[in-house]
Amino acid sequence: MVQFNDWCDSADTPLGNHHVRVMTGRPADAATGIQVTATAVPAHYAAEERIAAALARLGKATAAQMITDLLPQTPQIRSGDLGEIYATEWIDAHSGYRAPIKRLRWKDHRNMAMRGDDVIGMSLDPATQRLRFLKTEAKSRIDLRAQTLEEARTGLDKDGGLPSSHALSFISARLMELGTDAPLVDAIDEALYRNGIPPERVKHLRFTFSRTSPHALLTQALQAYPGPIGQWGIGLHVNGHAAFVGAVYDRVIADANNP
């Protein structure tokens, strides 16, 4: 799990029912950020068990090739994937929700972006077995612009602002195949087919990863939202965004090939 506090400073801005947090990478700790990110990345493309089995059966060189073959090759797709990876890691570490699957494992092609809701965080109430949802759009750009946040807003507003039934069915099916969380599968199916999802059980998260500071744009975007759903804006601000992304993927490949 990526511990952002190890290499970023955080600043919070409450906005009534909404909340902005900006995490700014410390230049002196950039190497730490690259390393902790690179350590987390492979599991987003392949299950740890698959990597371990390849290592045991086929050896280090072949396992390293398997990891390399799963990684995107183009800067744009790497940037977008890393934005989604960071959103997933932040949800698991800091939000009180968890992302039940690592969606990038099911990409059609390593150099293609995935469609649908980027990430859906979930929190299961142990008393009622009812779910709360964190519908998430992740955007990674060198220079963050208002248009990018509007694109995220459009994605969040689809399906009446609720997680799409397609995305939830996808998560439920993957969890069933993995056999890892039967109670969560049951809770998702209850929400889909019996209880429904009232808006008060949903929050929205716009997660940005950019070279430019996201604070003003996230603040404006959340203040402009007229709807009833609570909004979070989380911005990861890293100088040298493009070089940082490239360094992360280079480190993943180097670590995989290290004897």
C-alpha positions as CSV (number, residue, x, y, z in Angstrom):
1,M,0.0,0.0,0.0
2,V,1.3,3.4,-0.9
3,Q,1.9,5.5,2.2
4,F,1.5,9.1,0.9
5,N,2.6,10.6,4.2
6,D,6.1,9.1,3.7
7,W,6.8,11.5,0.8
8,C,4.0,14.1,0.7
9,D,2.7,17.0,2.8
10,S,-1.0,17.2,3.1
11,A,-3.3,20.2,3.5
12,D,-7.0,19.9,4.2
13,T,-9.8,22.4,3.3
14,P,-13.3,21.7,4.6
15,L,-16.0,23.1,2.4
16,G,-19.3,22.5,4.3
17,N,-20.4,19.0,3.3
18,H,-17.5,18.7,1.0
19,H,-13.7,18.4,1.5
20,V,-10.5,19.1,-0.4
21,R,-7.1,17.6,0.4
22,V,-4.0,18.4,-1.5
23,M,-1.0,16.1,-1.1
24,T,2.2,17.7,-2.3
25,G,5.2,15.6,-3.0
26,R,8.3,16.7,-1.2
27,P,11.2,17.2,-3.7
28,A,13.7,15.8,-1.2
29,D,11.6,12.6,-0.9
30,A,10.9,12.1,-4.6
31,A,13.0,8.9,-4.6
32,T,11.0,7.5,-1.8
33,G,7.7,8.3,-3.7
34,I,9.0,6.6,-6.8
35,Q,10.1,3.5,-4.8
36,V,7.0,3.0,-2.7
37,T,4.8,3.5,-5.8
38,A,6.9,1.1,-7.9
39,T,6.5,-1.5,-5.1
40,A,2.7,-1.2,-5.3
41,V,2.3,-1.1,-9.1
42,P,2.8,-4.8,-10.1
43,A,-0.1,-6.0,-8.0
44,H,-2.5,-3.7,-9.9
45,Y,-1.7,-5.5,-13.1
46,A,-1.4,-9.1,-11.8
47,A,-2.4,-10.9,-8.6
48,E,0.5,-11.4,-6.2
49,E,-0.2,-15.1,-6.3
50,R,0.3,-15.2,-10.1
51,I,3.6,-13.3,-9.8
52,A,4.8,-15.6,-7.0
53,A,3.8,-18.7,-9.0
54,A,5.6,-17.5,-12.1
55,L,8.7,-16.8,-10.0
56,A,8.7,-20.2,-8.4
57,R,7.9,-22.2,-11.5
58,L,9.7,-20.2,-14.3
59,G,12.4,-18.3,-12.5
60,K,13.2,-14.6,-12.0
61,A,13.9,-13.6,-15.6
62,T,10.6,-15.1,-16.9
63,A,8.6,-13.6,-14.0
64,A,10.2,-10.2,-14.7
65,Q,9.2,-10.5,-18.4
66,M,5.6,-11.3,-17.4
67,I,5.4,-8.2,-15.3
68,T,7.0,-6.0,-18.1
69,D,4.6,-7.4,-20.7
70,L,1.6,-6.3,-18.5
71,L,2.8,-2.7,-18.2
72,P,1.6,0.0,-20.6
73,Q,4.2,1.4,-22.9
74,T,2.9,4.8,-23.9
75,P,3.4,7.8,-21.6
76,Q,-0.3,8.8,-21.8
77,I,-1.6,5.4,-20.7
78,R,1.0,5.1,-18.0
79,S,-0.1,8.4,-16.7
80,G,-3.7,7.5,-16.7
81,D,-3.1,4.1,-15.1
82,L,-1.0,5.6,-12.4
83,G,-3.7,8.1,-11.6
84,E,-6.2,5.3,-11.1
85,I,-3.6,3.3,-9.1
86,Y,-3.0,6.3,-6.8
87,A,-6.8,6.8,-6.3
88,T,-7.2,3.1,-5.4
89,E,-4.2,3.2,-3.0
90,W,-5.5,6.4,-1.3
91,I,-9.0,5.0,-0.9
92,D,-7.6,1.9,0.8
93,A,-5.2,3.8,3.0
94,H,-7.0,7.0,4.0
95,S,-10.7,7.1,3.1
96,G,-12.4,4.7,5.4
97,Y,-13.6,2.8,2.3
98,R,-11.8,0.1,0.4
99,A,-11.5,-0.7,-3.3
100,P,-12.5,-4.4,-3.5
101,I,-10.7,-5.2,-6.7
102,K,-7.7,-3.8,-8.6
103,R,-9.5,-3.1,-11.9
104,L,-6.4,-2.8,-14.1
105,R,-5.9,-6.6,-13.9
106,W,-8.7,-6.9,-16.4
107,K,-7.6,-4.5,-19.1
108,D,-8.3,-5.5,-22.6
109,H,-4.9,-4.4,-23.7
110,R,-2.0,-2.9,-21.8
111,N,-2.0,0.2,-24.1
112,M,-5.7,0.9,-23.8
113,A,-7.6,2.8,-21.1
114,M,-10.4,1.0,-19.3
115,R,-14.0,2.3,-19.6
116,G,-16.6,2.7,-16.9
117,D,-16.4,4.0,-13.4
118,D,-12.7,4.4,-12.5
119,V,-12.8,3.1,-8.9
120,I,-15.7,2.4,-6.5
121,G,-14.8,2.3,-2.8
122,M,-17.1,0.4,-0.5
123,S,-17.8,0.3,3.2
124,L,-19.9,-2.5,4.6
125,D,-21.8,-1.8,7.8
126,P,-21.3,-4.8,10.0
127,A,-24.6,-4.3,11.8
128,T,-26.9,-3.9,8.8
129,Q,-24.7,-5.5,6.0
130,R,-25.6,-2.4,3.9
131,L,-23.0,-0.7,1.8
132,R,-21.8,2.8,1.4
133,F,-20.1,3.8,-1.8
134,L,-17.4,6.1,-2.9
135,K,-17.8,6.7,-6.6
136,T,-14.5,7.9,-8.0
137,E,-13.1,9.5,-11.1
138,A,-9.3,9.7,-11.4
139,K,-7.6,12.2,-13.7
140,S,-3.8,12.4,-14.3
141,R,-2.5,15.4,-16.3
142,I,0.7,17.4,-16.4
143,D,-1.3,20.6,-16.3
144,L,-4.6,20.3,-14.6
145,R,-7.4,22.4,-16.1
146,A,-11.0,23.1,-15.3
147,Q,-12.1,21.1,-18.3
148,T,-10.5,18.0,-16.9
149,L,-12.5,18.4,-13.7
150,E,-15.7,18.9,-15.7
151,E,-15.0,15.6,-17.5
152,A,-14.7,14.0,-14.1
153,R,-18.0,15.7,-13.0
154,T,-19.7,14.3,-16.1
155,G,-18.5,10.8,-15.2
156,L,-19.6,11.1,-11.6
157,D,-23.1,12.4,-12.6
158,K,-23.8,9.5,-14.8
159,D,-26.5,7.0,-13.6
160,G,-28.0,9.7,-11.4
161,G,-24.7,10.1,-9.5
162,L,-24.8,6.5,-8.3
163,P,-22.4,3.7,-9.1
164,S,-23.4,2.1,-12.3
165,S,-25.1,-1.3,-12.2
166,H,-22.5,-2.5,-14.8
167,A,-19.6,-1.5,-12.6
168,L,-21.1,-3.1,-9.5
169,S,-21.9,-6.3,-11.4
170,F,-18.3,-6.4,-12.7
171,I,-16.9,-6.1,-9.2
172,S,-19.3,-8.7,-7.8
173,A,-18.5,-11.2,-10.6
174,R,-14.7,-10.7,-10.2
175,L,-15.0,-11.2,-6.4
176,M,-17.1,-14.4,-7.0
177,E,-14.4,-15.7,-9.3
178,L,-11.6,-14.9,-6.8
179,G,-13.6,-16.5,-4.0
180,T,-12.2,-13.9,-1.6
181,D,-15.2,-12.0,-0.1
182,A,-18.6,-13.7,-0.2
183,P,-20.2,-11.3,2.3
184,L,-19.3,-8.3,0.0
185,V,-20.6,-10.1,-3.1
186,D,-23.9,-10.7,-1.2
187,A,-24.1,-7.0,-0.1
188,I,-23.4,-5.8,-3.7
189,D,-26.2,-8.0,-5.0
190,E,-28.5,-6.9,-2.3
191,A,-27.9,-3.2,-3.2
192,L,-28.4,-4.0,-6.9
193,Y,-31.4,-6.2,-6.8
194,R,-33.2,-5.7,-3.5
195,N,-32.5,-2.5,-1.5
196,G,-31.4,-0.1,-4.2
197,I,-28.8,2.6,-3.6
198,P,-30.1,5.8,-2.1
199,P,-28.0,8.9,-2.8
200,E,-27.3,9.5,0.9
201,R,-25.3,6.2,0.9
202,V,-23.0,7.6,-1.9
203,K,-20.1,10.1,-1.9
204,H,-18.1,11.3,-4.9
205,L,-14.3,11.5,-5.2
206,R,-12.5,13.5,-7.8
207,F,-8.8,12.3,-7.5
208,T,-6.3,14.3,-9.5
209,F,-2.5,13.7,-10.1
210,S,-0.8,16.7,-11.7
211,R,2.3,18.9,-11.9
212,T,0.3,22.0,-11.3
213,S,-1.3,22.7,-7.9
214,P,-4.9,21.4,-7.9
215,H,-6.2,23.4,-4.9
216,A,-7.9,26.3,-6.5
217,L,-9.5,24.2,-9.3
218,L,-10.7,21.5,-6.9
219,T,-12.1,24.1,-4.5
220,Q,-14.0,25.9,-7.3
221,A,-15.3,22.6,-8.7
222,L,-16.7,21.4,-5.3
223,Q,-18.2,24.8,-4.5
224,A,-20.0,24.8,-7.9
225,Y,-21.6,21.4,-7.3
226,P,-25.4,21.9,-6.8
227,G,-26.4,18.3,-6.0
228,P,-27.1,16.4,-2.7
229,I,-24.1,14.0,-2.7
230,G,-21.1,14.8,-0.6
231,Q,-18.0,15.6,-2.6
232,W,-14.3,14.9,-2.0
233,G,-11.5,16.5,-4.0
234,I,-8.1,14.9,-3.5
235,G,-5.2,16.2,-5.4
236,L,-1.7,14.7,-5.7
237,H,0.7,17.5,-6.7
238,V,4.1,16.3,-8.0
239,N,6.7,18.5,-9.7
240,G,8.1,16.9,-12.8
241,H,4.9,14.8,-13.3
242,A,5.9,13.3,-16.6
243,A,9.4,12.4,-15.5
244,F,8.0,11.0,-12.2
245,V,5.6,8.7,-14.1
246,G,8.4,7.5,-16.3
247,A,10.7,6.9,-13.3
248,V,8.0,4.8,-11.5
249,Y,7.6,2.4,-14.5
250,D,11.3,2.3,-15.1
251,R,11.8,1.3,-11.4
252,V,9.1,-1.4,-11.6
253,I,10.9,-3.0,-14.5
254,A,14.3,-2.6,-12.8
255,D,13.1,-4.1,-9.6
256,A,11.5,-7.0,-11.4
257,N,14.8,-7.8,-13.1
258,N,17.0,-7.4,-10.0
259,P,18.5,-10.7,-9.0
